[in-house]
Amino acid sequence: MILQDFESARGMLAGLAYRLLGSWHDAEDVLQDAYVRWSAADRSDVAEPRRYLTRVVTRLSIDVLRTRQARRETYVGEWLPEPVRSDALELEDLSMALLHLMERLTPPQRAVYVLRTAFTLPYDEIAQILDRTPDDCRQLHRRAVHALDRDRSRFEPSTEEQRRLLLDFVAAARDGDLIRLEAMLKESVTSWTDGGGVRRAARKPVVGRAKVAQFFTHVYGRPALSVVPLDLVTGPALDVQLNGRRHVLVLDVDAGQIAGIRVVASPAKLSVLERS
């Protein structure tokens, strides 16, 4: 019964942990810790196992976020979420851009935002999970929405449009076609690369149409470039092999143009694709 209750909720809990953390490694650790706590819990006091486990996973994830914030000060370069295959989790309305943007939230803001927006929990229930008042949770949600809406794409593209732009973007960059490439990019486009301190990567974001176009024509204008379409829980991506090294390319598209580019090259994060 202990294992059955946990396994019946595992998919939901994994999605919750990944949304909260943006890391499959951390999400798996949280689920393991949650199972240990569930195994040791006095179930005579647990009326609803899913609600109890939601509370445990949320609180454990908040602890991880707080610890990670301290570690982030020594992280080399940009930090991006880990790519997870779409067949590993069933999630809706999630993008790499949103996971990346949520890094600017405090752990309580992120928890309230996810529980309210993705799981549509009432503020009274969220308050019980976080040991806060409902009014506190409403305020945290308002602040989170305000912080995220400043940079979120206003016009979500179709999956087909994203896939087409991914292939067109790499083709134009490989051909060194700056005119074609710049036409795909918004003036304020930004590119982030996460090499995890192991792979060579731009340590700061590259900002602006001309600079981003020049950067990627330099990166992709080399031999031994191959791409394979990849379906992530956050949407379409490309698995790129470049001179024997691998990275995952994800685009943030707004009104038909590319507003953001995220390149995950950290070997530790790419290893998740083999396990998820």
N, C-alpha and C positions, 0 to 999 in steps of 0.2 A: 504493500500500500504506500509506503514511504516513497519508493522509487517510482511507482505508477503515478502518483500525484505530481511528482516533480517532472517526469517525462511528458506528461500531458500538457504541462505549461512551458516546456523547454523552448519551443519555437518563439512564443511570445516573449519569454525572458531574454532569449538571445537577441531578439530585435530591440528590446528595450535597452539592454546593455550596450549594444553597438551604436544605437542612436545617441546614448548618453556619452559614450567614450570615443567613438570614431576609430576604435582599435579592436580588431578581432582577437589579438593576443590578450589584451586586457579584459575583453568581454568573456573569453573562455576562463580566465582566472577568476573573475567575479562569479561565474556560474558554478565553478568548483567550490568556491567558498560558500556560496549560497546553499549548495547541496549539503555541505558539512553542517551548516547551521540548521538546515531543515531536518537533517537526520537526528540532531541532538535536541530539537525543540519538543516541548511538551504539547503534543497535538490536542490534548483535551482543552487547551485554551485557544485553539485555532479553528474558527468557524468556517473560514474560506481560505483554503490553501493558496489559491492564485493571488488573492489580495495580500496575504502574508508574504509570499515570495516576491511579489512586486515591491513591497516595502523593503525587504532585505536587499534585493538587487539594486534598487535605487540608492539606498544608503551606502552600500559597498561601492557603488560607482562614484558617488560623491567623494568618498574617501580617496579613491584612485585619482580622480580629477585634481583634488587638492595636492596630493603627492606629486602628480605629474607637473603641476604648475611650478613647483619648486625645481624639478629636474629640467624643465624647459629652458631655464636660464643658461644651462650649459649645453643645450642641444646645438649642434653645428648646422647652421643654415635654417631654411624654412621647415616647419613641421606640417605634414599633410596627413589626412586620414588614410587608413589602410584600405586598399581595394579588396572587396569580397565578391565572389561570384554570385550571380543572381540565383543559382540553384541551391545555394547554401542557406539563404534566408528569404522569406517572403515578406518584403517590405514595399510599401507604397509611399509616394510623395516624398521621396528622399533623394537628394542629390549630393555629389561630392562638394559642390559649392556651399550648400547649406551646412554640411558637417564641418567644413573648414571655417565658415563664418561663426558657427557656434563656439569656436575656440575663444572668441572674444567675450563670451558670457562668463559670469561667475558660476561656480558649480550649482548653487541653489537656483539661479536663473535658468540654467540649462535643464535642470531636473523638472522644474515647473513647466517650462516651455514644451518639453518632450511629453510629459504626462498629460498636459492639457491639449496640445495640438495633435499629437500622433495617436494618443490613446483616449482622448476626449473624456478624461476623468473630471468629475466635478471638483470645484475648489475645496469643498469640505473634505473629500477623500484625499486630495493632494496634501492638504494641511495635516491630516493624520499621518501620512507617510513621512512628511518632513518635520513633524513636530513644530509646526508654525500655525499661525491663525489664517483663516481663509482670506482675510483682507491683505495680509502679508503676501500670500500667494498670488492674489490678483495683481498687486503692485509689481511683484517679481516678473509676472507674465507680461505686463505692459512694458516694462523696461526691456525685457528680452525682445519683444516684437519690435520695439523702436530701434534697438541696436541692430537687428537683423535686416529690417526693411530698407535701411539706407542703401545697402549694396546688393540686394537680391534682384535677380532678373524679373522684369515685370511681365514679359511675354514668354511663357514656357514653350519650347519647341517640341515637335513630335519626335518620336524615337527615330523615324526614318530621316528626318532633317538632321538630327544629331549625327547619325551614322554617315550621311552624305558629306557633311561638313568636315568630319574627322578625316575621311579619305581625301577630300579635296584639299584640305589644309596641308596634309603631309605631302601630297603630290606637288602642290605649288612650292612648298619649301624645298623639296628635293630638286625641283627644276630650277630653283633660284629665281622664280618669277615674282619679283617684289610687287609689281603692279597688281597682279591677280591676288597675291597674298594680302596686301594691305586692304584691298576691297572687301575681304572677308572680316576684317577686324574693326571693332569700334575704336574710336579715337582714344578712349581711356583704357583700352585693353591692358590687362595685367597678367603676367606669367609668373608662376611659382614653381620651384623645383626642389624636391626633397631627396637628397642623396644620403641622408642619415649619417653624414660625416665619413662615409665610406666611398661613395661614388663622387666623381667630379661633378659639381653642380653649382649653379649661380646661388650664392649665399643670400642674396637679397632679391626681392621681386624685380622683374623687368617691366617697366611701365611705359605705355605709349605705343601707338601704332607702328611708327617707323622703327623704334628700337626692338620691339617684339618681332617684327618681320625680319629684320636683319639678324637677330639672334637665332631664329629657327632656320633661316636659309643657311646659316653657318653650321648649325648642328646637324641638319638633315641633308645637307648638300655633300654627302660623303658616300663612298661605296659601302657595300654590305649592309644595306638598309632593307628590312622586311617588316611588314605589319600584318597582324591578324586581328580581326574584329573580336571584341570581348564584351560580354554582357555582365555588368556588375549590378549589385543591388541598387547602386546609385544611378544606373543608366548606362548607355553605350560608352565604350572606351576602345582604345587600340592597345594591343600588346605589341610593343615595338622592340625589334632586335636591331641594334646599331653597332656594327663592328664588334660583334660578340658580346655586347652588353645589352641588358634588358631594361626597359622602363614601361610604365603604363601612362598613356596620354588620355586626359579627360578634358572636355571643353565645356565651358559655361556659355550658353547661347542666349542672346537677348534680341528679339525682333529681327531674327535672321542673320545677325552678326555675332562674331565671337567676342564675348566680354571678358572671359577669363580662361586661362590655360593652366592646367595642373599636371605636373610631371612627377610621378612617383618612381624614384630610381633606387631607393633604399633596399638593399637585398633582404633585410629582415622583414620589411613590409611586403615585398613581393613574394616571399615564401608563403604568405597566407593564401595565395592563389592556388598553391599546390595542395593545401590542406582543407580549404573551404569548399 
